[in-house]
Amino acid sequence: MYIVKCSDKSYYTGVTNNVERRVYEHNNSLDDSAYTFDKRPVELVFYQPFQDVKQAIAFEKQVKGWTRKKKEALIEKNWDKIKELAVCINESSHTNYRKNRTPFDSAQGDKT
């Protein structure tokens, strides 16, 4: 699983069995429909080898769903930052349930 940084500062995440060849292909492909075609040159910023291709694909899919900040924490191998960014901060999150809920008393009637 690898991440390249494109010339427009975006990140592209992929899976390959030969990272040097794949980066070369990103930078030299003639396929103008490829994401990286008009974002060249690309630079390899992260690579994680896997013994099992299924695990690599699963990790790639996971990382593709991450925010830019979380991807950058991965690139920097900042595991604490990844954990921090993984915490859900939405008000509807189960971690915020108690402090955001409206007290309910079934003995009270409807207020009109």
C-alpha positions in Angstrom: 0.0 0.0 0.0 1.4 3.4 -0.9 0.6 7.1 -0.9 2.0 9.6 -3.4 1.8 13.3 -3.1 0.7 15.0 -6.3 2.0 18.3 -7.6 -1.4 19.9 -6.6 -0.7 18.7 -3.0 -3.4 16.1 -3.1 -2.7 12.5 -2.1 -3.3 9.4 -4.1 -3.5 6.0 -2.3 -3.0 2.7 -4.1 -1.8 -0.9 -3.9 1.0 -2.5 -5.9 3.5 -5.3 -5.8 6.2 -3.0 -7.2 6.2 0.5 -5.8 9.1 1.8 -7.9 7.4 0.7 -11.1 4.1 2.1 -10.0 5.5 5.5 -9.1 7.2 5.5 -12.5 3.9 4.7 -14.2 2.1 7.5 -12.3 4.8 10.0 -13.6 5.0 8.6 -17.2 1.6 7.2 -18.1 -0.2 8.2 -21.3 -3.6 7.5 -19.8 -5.1 11.0 -19.5 -8.1 9.6 -17.6 -5.8 8.6 -14.6 -6.2 10.7 -11.5 -2.5 11.6 -11.4 -2.2 12.4 -15.1 -2.5 16.2 -14.7 -1.1 16.2 -11.2 2.4 15.2 -12.1 5.0 14.8 -10.9 4.0 12.6 -8.0 6.3 11.8 -5.1 6.2 8.7 -3.0 5.5 9.8 0.6 4.4 6.5 2.3 4.8 2.8 1.6 3.8 -0.1 3.8 4.5 -3.6 2.5 2.0 -6.4 3.2 2.5 -10.2 2.9 -1.2 -10.6 2.1 -2.7 -8.6 -0.8 -6.2 -8.7 0.8 -4.8 -6.9 3.9 -3.1 -4.3 1.7 -6.4 -3.7 -0.2 -8.3 -3.4 3.1 -5.8 -0.9 4.5 -5.9 1.1 1.2 -9.7 1.3 1.4 -9.5 2.4 5.0 -6.9 5.1 4.3 -8.8 6.4 1.3 -11.7 7.3 3.7 -9.4 9.2 6.0 -9.1 13.0 6.3 -6.1 14.7 4.9 -4.8 15.4 8.4 -5.1 11.7 9.3 -3.2 10.7 6.1 -0.5 13.2 6.9 -0.2 11.7 10.4 0.2 8.3 8.8 2.9 9.7 6.4 4.7 11.1 9.5 4.2 7.9 11.4 2.6 9.9 14.2 0.5 7.1 15.8 -0.7 9.3 18.6 -2.0 11.9 16.2 -3.8 9.1 14.2 -5.5 8.0 17.4 -6.5 11.5 18.3 -7.9 12.1 14.8 -9.8 8.8 14.9 -12.0 10.0 17.8 -15.5 11.0 16.6 -16.4 14.5 17.6 -19.8 14.7 16.0 -22.5 15.8 18.5 -24.5 12.8 17.5 -21.6 10.4 18.4 -22.3 7.9 21.1 -19.4 9.4 23.1 -21.4 12.7 23.3 -24.7 11.1 24.0 -25.1 11.8 27.7 -24.0 15.4 27.6 -26.1 16.3 24.6 -29.3 14.5 25.4 -32.4 16.3 26.5 -33.7 14.9 29.8 -36.9 13.0 29.5 -39.4 12.3 32.1 -42.3 10.0 31.0 -44.5 11.3 33.8 -44.6 14.8 32.3 -47.2 15.7 29.7 -46.5 17.3 26.4 -45.8 21.0 26.5 -47.9 22.9 24.0 
